[in-house]
Amino acid sequence: MLTLLTRTDTVQLAQEAPSLKPYLPLVLLFVLALAFAVLSVLLGPLVGPSRYNRAKLSAYECGIEPSPQPLVGAGRMPVAYYITAMLFILFDIEMVFLYPFAVQADALGTFGLVEILLFIATVGFAYAYVWRRGGLDWN
């Protein structure tokens, strides 16, 4: 069966075609963000101070002046401080994920209980691994 399109049908089909006009503000936002990032990177060295002194060229060690001959580390803080801090942040963030479960425990039901037990098992495995590898020893 052959159907003929009239001029009115063609105009209606053209009007129903999807347009990208609703995405224009989003594209403009991405362009603006990209322009801001590029300008910030390019203008920083030109506008910022360029006077270097001993304090700016030395390693930043959490506000502690590195001594020339410390017991460990040849002028730097021991790596154990940084590893302990990163482990604390890692396990602290993982434990924060338990709060939403505590709030919605009734609504999640058995599925939520199984998932949170798997999560706790994963965190426990990671903790045991770090402990076994000596990541928590201060010697």
Secondary structure, DSSP 8 states (H G I E B T S, - for coil): ------HHHHHHHHHHS--SGGGHHHHHHHHHHHHHHHHHHHHHHHHS-----HHHHS---TT----SS-SSSSSS--HHHHHHHHHHHHHHHHHHTHHHHHHSHHHHHHHHHHHHHHHHHHHHHHHHHHHHTTTT---
